[in-house]
């Protein structure tokens, strides 16, 4: 089993190995495959082209020590896998692993740059992949079996617990998937409608139970770094400066990845939120695959008063790669959101 990737040099070496494992397609073939995806994009954010000269420079390490741009990585990995005959679900899962590896190294690169400049990372966020880079994308690390972390908010496949799922393609799998999706959607809707939204005092006791977030990815991050700048985004808090110019809440998402949930178990979510102007945000707990199956969704008003919110829900699906998200797009004015003391625990 390969050792974990720790540097940009390691990352580029793995890109080269991926091409070899795909049958060593020519750079022109990879370029044609990328062009086919661009032609099929039809108004979505277009994948990056793969000019042979650019690909050659990246694979030769001529752009080190900087990481390749994520858009290049996504396009290159997808082209290699298509050249190797992989189907779309397999490509989506593999791209997810590469994305997680890239994001982890990007964070390290950003932190190292700040340290060498003598600056403190008071809210600088790495350049995360832009939202919608390619619909079925995202998170864990690439080389088979090496998990690094999951990131997602839109079309991000996760890996379901094998013990919780029947073999793919079986009748049981299809029935379980359809039943769980319908039941999960109904349960999530009922939970959202049933729980009143009250502003709890700041000293309200934290919910009791095992802390799920302690096992999740450390950093909060935004799917669109042009529309939202996340600072202080470690652990159980973050601050986000959100810009106008988007249409729906889901256009701008602040994400906590690698949230481990078990289908049918009850959970309690609590956090303190405030903004510098009155607005509405959406909190959503969801799975990472392209269905984004929700376990809980709630729109809540927030303003300059820091309010403690607490919600209970039952997980709709078992996954180690679920996501806790705050959806903050679609507003007419810029605003700052501060979220603190986030807790997600297994309820008794």
C-alpha positions in Angstrom: 0.0 0.0 0.0 1.5 3.4 -0.9 2.4 5.8 1.9 0.3 9.0 2.4 1.1 12.0 0.2 2.7 14.7 2.2 4.1 17.2 -0.3 3.3 18.7 -3.7 6.2 16.7 -5.1 4.5 13.5 -3.8 1.2 14.7 -5.3 2.6 15.2 -8.7 4.4 11.8 -8.6 1.0 10.2 -7.9 -0.5 12.1 -10.9 2.2 10.5 -13.0 1.5 7.0 -11.6 -2.2 7.5 -12.2 -1.5 8.0 -15.9 0.6 4.9 -16.0 -2.1 2.8 -14.3 -4.6 4.2 -16.9 -2.5 2.6 -19.7 -0.3 5.6 -20.3 -2.6 7.5 -22.6 -0.9 10.2 -24.7 -1.2 13.8 -23.7 -3.1 14.5 -26.9 -5.7 11.8 -25.9 -6.1 13.3 -22.5 -6.6 16.7 -24.1 -9.3 15.3 -26.4 -11.1 13.7 -23.5 -11.1 17.0 -21.6 -12.4 18.8 -24.7 -15.3 16.3 -24.9 -16.3 17.1 -21.3 -16.1 20.9 -22.0 -18.3 20.5 -25.0 -20.9 18.6 -22.9 -20.9 21.1 -20.1 -23.9 23.0 -21.5 -23.9 26.1 -19.3 -22.4 24.5 -16.2 -19.0 25.6 -15.0 -16.7 24.2 -17.6 -14.0 21.7 -16.8 -10.5 22.8 -17.4 -8.9 22.0 -20.8 -5.7 20.0 -20.8 -3.3 21.5 -23.3 -0.5 18.9 -23.8 2.2 21.6 -23.1 0.6 22.4 -19.7 0.1 18.8 -18.8 3.7 18.0 -19.7 5.0 20.8 -17.5 3.0 19.8 -14.5 3.9 16.1 -14.8 7.6 17.0 -15.2 7.5 18.9 -12.0 8.4 22.2 -13.6 5.8 24.1 -11.6 6.8 22.7 -8.2 6.9 23.4 -5.3 3.4 24.8 -5.9 0.5 22.4 -6.1 -1.2 22.2 -9.5 -4.5 24.1 -9.7 -7.4 21.9 -8.5 -9.3 22.5 -11.7 -6.3 21.0 -13.6 -6.2 18.0 -11.2 -9.9 17.3 -11.5 -9.7 17.4 -15.3 -6.5 15.3 -15.5 -7.7 12.6 -13.1 -11.1 12.4 -14.9 -9.4 12.1 -18.3 -7.0 9.4 -17.1 -9.8 7.4 -15.6 -11.9 7.7 -18.8 -9.0 6.6 -20.8 -8.6 3.6 -18.5 -12.2 2.6 -19.1 -13.6 3.5 -15.7 -17.4 4.2 -15.4 -18.8 7.5 -14.0 -19.5 6.3 -10.4 -15.9 5.0 -10.1 -14.6 8.2 -11.6 -16.6 10.3 -9.1 -15.3 8.3 -6.2 -11.7 8.5 -7.3 -11.9 12.2 -8.0 -13.3 12.6 -4.5 -10.1 11.1 -3.1 -7.9 13.4 -5.1 -9.8 16.4 -4.1 -9.4 15.6 -0.4 -5.7 15.1 -0.9 -5.4 18.4 -2.8 -7.3 20.3 -0.2 -5.2 18.9 2.7 -2.0 19.9 1.0 -3.4 23.3 0.0 -4.1 24.1 3.6 -0.6 23.1 4.6 0.8 25.2 1.7 -1.2 28.2 2.8 -0.2 27.9 6.5 3.5 27.5 5.5 3.3 30.6 3.4 1.8 32.6 6.2 4.4 31.3 8.6 7.4 32.2 6.3 6.0 35.7 5.9 5.7 36.1 9.7 1.9 36.5 9.5 -0.7 34.8 11.7 -3.4 33.0 9.9 -6.2 35.3 11.1 -8.8 34.0 8.7 -6.9 33.3 5.6 -8.6 30.5 3.8 -6.9 28.3 1.2 -8.2 28.4 -2.4 -10.7 25.6 -2.3 -12.0 24.2 -5.5 -14.8 26.4 -6.9 -18.3 25.1 -6.6 -19.5 23.0 -9.4 -16.1 22.3 -10.9 -17.6 19.0 -12.1 -21.0 17.8 -10.8 -20.1 14.4 -9.4 -17.0 15.3 -7.4 -15.2 15.1 -4.1 -13.5 14.0 -1.2 -11.1 11.4 0.6 -7.7 10.7 -0.6 -6.9 9.1 -3.8 -4.4 6.2 -3.8 -6.5 3.2 -3.1 -7.5 2.9 0.5 -5.7 5.9 2.0 -8.3 8.1 3.7 -7.3 11.8 4.3 -10.6 13.6 4.7 -13.8 14.5 2.9 -14.9 17.8 1.5 -18.1 18.5 -0.2 -21.3 20.5 -0.4 -22.5 19.8 -3.9 -22.2 16.4 -5.7 -19.7 15.0 -3.2 -19.7 11.2 -3.1 -18.9 9.6 0.2 -18.3 6.0 1.1 -21.1 4.2 2.9 -20.2 1.8 5.7 -20.0 -1.6 3.9 -21.6 -3.3 6.9 -24.6 -1.1 6.5 -25.3 -1.7 2.9 -26.1 -4.8 0.8 -24.0 -5.5 -2.3 -24.2 -2.9 -5.0 -26.6 -3.8 -7.8 -28.6 -6.3 -5.7 -32.3 -6.0 -5.4 -31.9 -5.4 -1.7 -29.5 -2.6 -2.4 -32.0 -0.9 -4.7 -34.9 -1.4 -2.3 -32.9 -0.2 0.7 -31.7 2.9 -1.2 -35.1 3.9 -2.4 -36.7 3.2 0.9 -34.1 5.0 2.9 -34.2 8.0 0.7 -38.0 8.3 0.9 -38.1 7.6 4.7 -35.1 10.0 5.2 -36.8 12.8 3.3 -40.1 12.4 5.2 -38.3 12.1 8.6 -36.2 15.2 7.9 -39.2 17.2 6.8 -41.2 16.1 9.9 -38.3 16.9 12.2 -37.8 20.4 10.7 -41.5 21.2 11.0 -41.9 19.8 14.6 -39.0 21.6 16.3 -39.8 25.2 17.4 -37.0 27.7 16.8 -36.2 29.4 20.0 -33.3 31.6 21.1 -31.7 29.8 24.0 -29.5 31.6 26.5 -25.8 31.5 25.9 -25.2 29.5 29.1 -27.7 26.8 28.0 -26.1 23.4 28.8 -24.3 21.7 26.0 -26.1 18.6 24.8 -24.9 15.4 26.4 -23.5 12.5 24.4 -20.4 11.4 22.3 -19.1 14.3 20.2 -19.4 13.4 16.6 -17.5 16.5 15.4 -14.4 15.5 17.2 -14.0 12.8 14.6 -14.8 15.1 11.7 -12.4 17.1 9.5 -10.9 20.0 11.5 -11.4 22.9 9.1 -14.6 24.6 8.0 -14.5 25.7 4.4 -16.5 27.4 1.8 -17.5 25.9 -1.6 -17.1 29.3 -3.2 -14.2 31.3 -1.9 -15.1 34.4 -4.0 -18.6 34.5 -2.3 -17.5 33.6 1.2 -14.3 34.2 3.1 -14.1 31.8 6.1 -11.8 32.6 9.0 -11.3 31.1 12.4 -12.6 27.9 10.8 -11.2 25.3 13.0 -12.9 22.9 15.4 -16.2 24.1 16.7 -16.5 27.7 15.4 -16.1 29.8 12.3 -16.7 33.3 10.9 -17.8 33.9 7.3 -17.9 37.1 5.4 -20.6 36.5 2.7 -20.9 38.6 -0.4 -24.0 39.2 -2.6 -24.3 38.0 -6.1 -25.8 34.5 -5.6 -29.3 33.3 -6.1 -30.1 30.5 -3.7 -28.9 29.4 -0.2 -27.1 26.4 -1.7 -25.0 28.6 -3.9 -22.7 29.4 -1.0 -22.1 26.7 1.6 -19.9 26.6 4.7 -19.0 23.0 5.3 -17.7 20.7 8.0 -16.8 17.4 6.3 -16.2 13.8 7.5 -19.2 13.8 9.9 -19.8 10.2 10.9 -23.5 9.4 11.2 -25.4 6.1 11.6 -28.8 5.6 10.0 -31.6 5.5 12.5 -29.6 6.9 15.4 -30.8 10.2 17.1 -28.5 13.2 17.2 -28.6 16.7 18.7 -27.1 19.6 16.9 -26.4 22.8 18.8 -24.6 26.1 18.0 -24.6 29.8 18.7 -25.1 32.1 15.7 -25.2 35.8 15.0 -24.8 38.2 12.1 -24.1 41.9 11.6 -27.5 42.4 9.9 -30.8 40.5 10.2 -31.0 37.7 7.7 -31.9 34.0 7.3 -29.6 31.1 6.8 -30.1 27.4 6.3 -28.5 24.7 8.4 -28.5 21.3 6.7 -27.0 17.9 7.7 -26.6 15.8 4.6 -24.9 12.8 3.0 -22.1 13.5 0.6 -23.0 11.4 -2.5 -24.7 13.1 -5.5 -28.1 12.6 -3.9 -27.1 14.8 -0.9 -29.7 12.9 1.1 -30.6 15.1 4.0 -31.0 14.1 7.6 -32.0 17.5 8.7 -32.7 20.9 7.2 -33.8 24.1 8.9 -34.0 27.7 7.8 -33.5 30.1 10.8 -33.5 33.8 11.3 -30.3 35.3 12.7 -29.3 38.9 13.7 -27.0 40.8 15.9 -28.1 38.9 19.0 -26.1 35.8 19.6 -28.6 33.0 19.9 -28.1 29.4 20.9 -30.0 27.0 18.7 -30.6 23.3 19.4 -32.2 20.8 17.1 -32.8 17.0 17.2 -32.9 14.7 14.2 -32.5 11.0 13.2 -29.8 10.2 10.6 -31.3 9.1 7.3 -28.2 7.2 6.2 -25.0 5.6 7.5 -21.9 7.3 6.2 -18.5 8.4 7.6 -18.6 11.2 5.1 -21.7 13.2 5.9 -21.6 16.9 6.1 -22.8 19.6 8.4 -23.4 22.7 6.3 -24.5 26.3 6.7 -26.1 27.5 3.4 -25.7 31.3 3.2 -26.2 32.2 -0.5 -29.0 34.2 -2.1 -28.9 37.5 -0.1 -29.2 41.0 -1.4 -26.6 42.5 1.0 -23.2 41.4 2.3 -23.2 40.1 5.8 -20.9 38.5 8.4 -22.0 35.2 10.1 -20.4 34.1 13.3 -21.0 30.5 14.5 -19.6 29.3 17.7 -19.7 26.3 20.1 -21.0 23.9 17.5 -21.9 20.5 19.0 -23.2 17.5 17.2 -23.7 14.6 19.6 -25.3 11.2 19.6 -28.4 11.6 21.7 -29.4 9.1 24.4 
